[in-house]
Amino acid sequence: MKSSILLPQHRLSGAQLSRGNAPFALAFGAVPDEYRAAQEDAVVFDETARGTVSVSGPDALAFLHRLLANDVRSLRPGQGNRSLLLSSKGKVRFDVDVALEEQRALLSLAGDSEALRQALETYHFTEKLEVTDVSAEHAPLAVCGPRAREVLAKAFGGLPELADHESTTLHLGRAPITVTALPVAGSPGWRVDGGPRLALELWNALREAGATPAGRIVHDILRVEAGWAEHGVDVDDGVYPQEARIERAFSLAKGCYVGQEVVAKIDTYGGLNKRLVALRVSHDDPVERGTRLWREDEGEWRDLGLVTSWAYSFVLDTGLVLAYVKRRHQKPGTRFRLGDANAPSGEATIVPLPVRSNALAPTGEFE
């Protein structure tokens, strides 16, 4: 996995960075100010560490259509969608944004692009196509907020109306920039990409046009308040897509694909053992990923849930978690003890999603 190409600039600007081998910006200033900008103005996120895999050749579309959970064959250049590569058991291996160009399809993801390339190659037999990791050619940024369209129009001299996952080419000076309309942290937004050479110039241009730099802390607050699961955090190869409430990323009408029979069976007969919900926490201390949720059921305390994400919610003025909760215990208002039934670290109560009014609601109803 690659690191942000803008890390040297972030260090110079005094951004708060995470620790580890691939650090990222946690915040560029005061978190409340960044969150306020996301709610009232516009913010720009550094997504230059995203990976990208190219599938090109005469059989590329048929190949991807046969594998991915969403429709690929009906897409035209400039169009795209969110899709999944599932296991044969119908569980999520990769979560990607598909973008169709004239000569190839691009699959963008927040995870390991080389792992995705290798996974696609295992299905590549006699098809006339090439699967290539082209992450080094891309350095996307993401923009969202009520004034995001205004910011982009100012930076590029205009912005056409775009459907979900539709792309267009605009220009920064004479340099081409690919602009794609898609959700950003559970909010309406855009991804912009001019490649590594233009990343810093594009970052500065968006700032000058009015976007406030925002880090991972605010990104997590926005997506947790929206109830949007993140692959590698809330979703892995042990989760069905319906459990993670990501029904937008698969099709029930396109025909066969890897894992399709399981997905269709769940849609027809139900039977999910768990589902992602949001819970308001009784305090604002961080809740560790993996914390258990306990509830008294039929006279005994039972382990009924698992926390996957935590954020401080400015809307609720307290902590908010995403967690997988067992069926029959998923209704808003249901209360749990955090961590240990006998010595809990607090309480958590299921709340309706999304928490904030300008978020894109996740799919799927409470059971």
Buried (B, 14 or more C-beta within 10 A) or exposed (E): BBEBBBBEBBEEEEBBBEEEEEBBBBBBBEBEBBBBBBBEBBBBBBBBBBBBBBBBBEBBBBBBBBBBBBBBEEBEEBBBBBBBBBBEEBBBBBBBBBBBBEEBBBBBBBBBBBBBBEBBEEBBEEBEBEBBBBBEBBBBBBBBBBBBBBBBBBBBEEBEEBEBBBBBEBEBEEEEBBBBBBBBBBBBBBBBBBBBEBBBBBBEBBBEBBBBBBBBBBBBBBBBBBBBBBBEBBBBEEBBBBBBBBBBBBBEEBEEBBBBEBBBEBEEEEEBEBBBBBBBBBEBEEBEBEBBBBBEEEEEEBEBBBBBBBBBBBBBEBBBBBBBBBEEBBEBEBBBBBBEBEEBBBBBBBBEBBBBEBBBEBBBEEE
